[in-house]
């Protein structure tokens, strides 16, 4: 192949792999048309953003998409094409000037399952670089939301370190999301004792739970090797009545990922979701989507390069709203780039 695939070619190839063997119709429905156009409008610079496909495990097949740019792929002066960027050029101008690289990333979230993709949510993965929160919110015109975020952050217990911030202007209440990755000790303690999870909720200031919800959350936490948590901060600074719990997958190699979904903890997670009526058996198709391959290409100078295409499992997610578990969702990661 002469030249590396461009951004849209890579996305299209990975989507076709994920959707092959009937998975597209069963898992994604007819969302790809609007998602393809929306994803193209998130492209800036020459890097390959990771595309996270979020699809339900029960109900009408569809998906939303989160396009995440690594810091290393964005450079000062990068501009969106005319009509692209969802009005977020200022956010990427700021992001391009962030010192260092590491795991910091910035993204646009698109609710393509609704059939509308004219407004994008914004997302920053900051990990332990909390000094980035204020300038990020300023870059998206939401500096007034900072006190509510910092107030909630200050209440987080040991083992609940926030790692990302998101804002969804098009959703009811314009929630500001605070989320992170539960520490191993905190995860094990909450999985073993629902009352411990209730104590943590009270310290955080989250009140929308009951004993049945605590029991179910603890059972979920016991199933996965890692857990991601999410709360919503409303415009008045108070926490909303939604708690998001994501059960993460650690397998990056396709064979191990498929094994995990066919008979390992991935199958146990999804089977439990199905037993509780939060999923149907479509999850059994997910195993076949795992994929990783390097392809060779010829650079302009005649040298040989290697290009990777990967479809990875991210996590299974359940939201509790006013104590009630909502239909489960699953996330795939489509990731490409020169090796």
C-alpha positions in Angstrom: 0.0 0.0 0.0 1.4 3.4 -0.9 0.9 5.9 1.9 -0.8 5.3 5.2 -4.6 5.3 5.3 -6.1 8.7 5.9 -8.2 9.3 9.0 -11.6 8.4 7.4 -10.2 5.4 5.6 -8.9 4.0 8.9 -12.2 4.7 10.7 -14.2 3.1 7.9 -11.9 0.0 7.9 -12.2 -0.5 11.7 -16.0 0.1 11.6 -16.4 -2.6 8.9 -14.4 -5.0 11.0 -16.5 -4.3 14.1 -19.8 -4.6 12.1 -18.9 -7.7 10.2 -20.7 -11.1 10.5 -24.0 -9.5 11.3 -22.8 -7.4 14.2 -23.6 -4.1 12.5 -27.3 -4.8 12.2 -27.6 -6.5 15.6 -25.5 -4.0 17.7 -25.3 -0.7 15.8 -28.5 -0.5 13.8 -28.6 2.3 11.2 -26.5 4.8 13.1 -23.4 4.6 10.9 -24.6 7.1 8.3 -24.9 10.0 10.7 -22.0 8.8 12.8 -19.7 8.7 9.8 -20.4 12.3 8.9 -20.3 13.5 12.5 -16.9 11.7 13.1 -15.4 13.4 10.1 -16.3 16.8 11.6 -14.3 15.9 14.8 -11.0 15.5 12.8 -8.3 18.1 13.3 -4.6 17.8 12.6 -3.0 14.6 11.2 -3.4 12.2 14.1 -5.9 9.4 14.3 -8.4 10.0 17.1 -9.7 7.0 19.0 -13.4 6.4 18.3 -15.4 5.0 21.2 -18.7 3.4 20.0 -21.3 3.3 22.8 -24.2 0.9 22.1 -27.1 -0.5 24.1 -27.3 -4.2 25.1 -31.1 -4.2 24.9 -33.7 -2.3 22.9 -33.2 -0.6 19.5 -29.7 -1.1 18.1 -27.8 2.2 17.7 -24.7 3.9 18.9 -23.2 7.2 20.1 -19.6 8.1 19.4 -16.8 9.7 21.4 -13.9 11.0 19.3 -10.8 11.3 21.5 -7.5 13.1 20.5 -4.3 12.3 22.2 -2.2 15.3 23.2 0.7 14.1 21.0 -1.5 14.4 17.9 -2.6 18.0 18.3 -0.2 20.9 17.4 -0.4 24.6 17.7 -2.0 26.0 14.6 -4.1 22.9 13.8 -7.5 24.0 12.5 -10.8 22.3 11.8 -12.0 22.3 8.2 -14.8 24.7 7.4 -18.0 23.5 8.9 -16.3 21.0 11.3 -15.4 21.2 14.9 -18.8 21.8 16.4 -17.8 25.3 17.5 -14.9 23.9 19.6 -11.8 25.4 17.9 -11.0 27.4 21.1 -10.9 24.2 23.1 -8.4 22.6 20.7 -6.3 25.8 20.5 -5.9 25.6 24.3 -5.3 21.9 24.2 -2.5 22.3 21.6 -0.6 24.5 24.1 -0.8 22.1 27.1 2.7 21.4 28.2 3.7 17.7 28.2 1.8 14.8 26.7 1.4 11.6 28.7 -2.1 10.3 28.9 -3.9 13.7 28.6 -6.6 13.6 25.9 -9.5 15.7 24.7 -12.6 14.7 22.8 -16.0 15.4 21.4 -19.0 13.3 22.2 -21.8 12.9 19.7 -25.3 11.6 20.5 -25.7 10.0 17.0 -28.2 7.5 18.2 -30.8 10.2 18.4 -30.5 11.0 14.7 -29.1 14.5 15.5 -25.5 15.4 15.7 -25.3 19.2 15.5 -24.1 19.7 19.1 -21.2 17.9 20.7 -20.4 17.2 24.3 -16.8 18.0 25.4 -14.4 15.8 27.3 -11.0 16.1 29.0 -9.0 13.2 30.4 -6.6 14.9 32.8 -5.6 12.0 35.1 -3.6 13.6 38.0 -3.1 16.9 36.2 -5.9 18.8 38.0 -4.4 22.1 37.0 -5.9 21.5 33.6 -9.5 21.5 34.8 -9.9 25.3 35.1 -8.4 26.3 31.7 -10.3 23.5 30.0 -13.7 24.8 31.3 -12.6 28.3 30.4 -11.8 27.2 26.8 -15.3 25.9 26.4 -17.0 29.0 27.9 -18.0 27.2 31.1 -15.6 28.8 33.7 -18.7 29.4 36.0 -19.0 25.6 36.5 -15.5 25.3 38.1 -16.6 25.9 41.7 -19.1 23.1 41.6 -16.5 20.7 40.1 -13.8 21.6 42.6 -16.3 21.4 45.5 -17.3 17.8 44.5 -13.7 16.9 43.9 -12.7 18.0 47.4 -15.3 15.5 48.8 -14.1 12.5 47.0 -12.9 9.7 49.4 -9.6 8.0 49.3 -9.5 5.6 46.4 -11.9 7.7 44.3 -9.6 9.9 42.3 -11.3 11.9 39.5 -9.5 11.6 36.2 -11.8 13.3 33.7 -14.4 16.0 33.2 -17.1 16.2 30.6 -19.9 18.6 29.7 -23.0 17.9 27.7 -24.8 21.2 26.8 -27.5 19.5 24.7 -28.7 17.2 27.5 -31.3 18.0 30.1 -29.8 20.1 32.9 -26.5 20.5 31.0 -24.7 18.0 33.4 -21.0 18.4 34.1 -19.6 15.0 34.5 -17.0 14.1 37.1 -15.5 10.6 36.8 -12.5 8.4 37.4 -11.2 5.0 38.2 -11.8 3.4 41.5 -8.7 2.3 43.3 -8.2 -1.4 43.8 -8.6 -1.3 47.6 -11.7 0.9 47.4 -13.2 -1.3 44.8 -12.6 -4.5 46.8 -14.0 -2.9 50.0 -17.2 -1.6 48.2 -17.6 -5.0 46.4 -17.4 -6.8 49.7 -19.7 -4.5 51.7 -22.6 -2.5 50.2 -22.7 -0.4 53.4 -19.2 0.8 52.7 -20.3 2.0 49.3 -23.2 3.9 51.1 -20.6 5.6 53.4 -18.6 6.7 50.3 -21.7 8.1 48.6 -22.6 10.1 51.7 -19.1 11.6 51.9 -19.3 12.5 48.2 -22.8 14.1 48.7 -24.7 11.7 46.5 -28.1 10.8 48.0 -30.0 9.1 45.1 -29.5 5.5 46.3 -31.2 2.9 48.4 -30.2 -0.5 49.8 -31.2 -2.4 46.7 -29.0 -0.2 44.5 -26.1 -0.6 46.9 -26.4 -4.3 46.8 -26.5 -4.4 43.0 -23.6 -2.0 42.6 -21.5 -4.1 45.0 -22.3 -7.2 43.0 -21.3 -5.5 39.7 -18.0 -4.3 41.3 -17.2 -7.9 42.2 -17.4 -9.1 38.6 -14.7 -6.9 36.9 -11.0 -6.3 37.4 -11.4 -2.5 37.3 -14.3 -0.1 37.8 -14.9 3.4 36.4 -17.4 5.7 38.3 -19.3 8.8 37.1 -21.4 11.5 38.8 -23.3 14.4 37.2 -22.9 17.9 38.7 -25.9 20.0 37.8 -25.9 23.8 37.0 -26.6 24.7 40.6 -23.6 22.8 41.8 -25.5 19.9 43.4 -25.0 16.3 42.3 -27.7 14.9 40.1 -29.6 11.6 40.8 -27.5 9.5 38.3 -24.5 7.3 39.1 -22.6 5.6 36.3 -20.7 2.4 36.9 -18.5 0.9 34.2 -16.8 -2.5 34.4 -13.6 -2.4 32.5 -11.8 -4.9 30.4 -8.0 -5.3 30.6 -7.5 -7.6 27.6 -5.8 -5.8 24.7 -5.0 -8.8 22.6 -7.9 -10.1 20.4 -7.5 -13.8 21.4 -7.7 -13.0 25.1 -10.5 -10.5 24.6 -12.6 -13.1 22.7 -11.9 -15.7 25.4 -13.0 -13.2 28.1 -16.3 -12.5 26.3 -16.9 -16.1 25.5 -16.4 -17.7 29.0 -14.4 -15.3 31.2 -15.4 -12.4 33.4 -16.7 -10.5 30.3 -19.3 -13.3 29.8 -20.1 -13.3 33.5 -20.6 -9.5 33.5 -22.9 -9.6 30.5 -24.7 -12.7 31.6 -25.5 -11.0 34.9 -26.8 -7.9 33.1 -29.0 -10.2 31.0 -30.4 -12.0 34.1 -31.3 -8.6 35.6 -33.1 -7.6 32.4 -30.6 -4.9 31.5 -29.4 -6.7 28.4 -30.5 -9.4 26.0 -28.3 -12.0 24.3 -26.9 -9.7 21.6 -23.8 -9.3 23.8 -22.7 -12.8 22.7 -21.9 -11.3 19.3 -19.3 -8.8 20.7 -16.5 -11.4 21.1 -16.0 -11.6 17.3 -15.3 -7.9 17.0 -11.9 -8.0 18.7 -9.2 -7.3 16.1 -5.7 -6.1 15.8 -3.5 -6.1 12.7 -0.4 -4.3 11.3 -0.3 -3.6 7.6 2.7 -2.3 5.7 2.8 0.8 3.6 5.3 2.8 1.6 6.2 6.3 2.8 6.8 9.2 0.4 10.5 8.8 0.8 10.3 5.1 -0.2 10.9 3.7 3.2 8.5 1.1 4.7 6.1 1.9 7.5 3.7 -0.2 9.6 0.2 0.9 10.4 -2.0 -0.7 13.1 -5.8 -1.1 13.1 -7.4 -2.3 16.4 -10.9 -3.0 17.7 -10.7 -3.2 21.5 -13.1 -3.8 24.3 -13.4 -0.9 26.8 -16.2 -1.5 29.3 -19.8 -2.5 30.0 -21.7 0.3 31.7 -24.8 0.6 33.8 -26.4 3.9 35.0 -28.6 4.1 38.0 -31.1 7.0 37.8 -33.1 7.8 41.0 -32.0 4.3 42.3 -33.2 2.4 39.2 -30.8 0.6 37.0 -31.0 1.6 33.3 -30.4 -0.6 30.2 -26.8 -1.6 30.0 -24.4 -0.3 27.3 -21.1 -1.5 25.9 -18.1 0.4 24.6 -15.8 -0.6 21.8 -12.6 1.4 21.0 -11.5 1.8 17.4 -7.9 2.8 17.4 -5.5 3.3 14.5 -2.1 4.8 13.8 1.4 4.3 12.5 3.5 2.0 14.6 
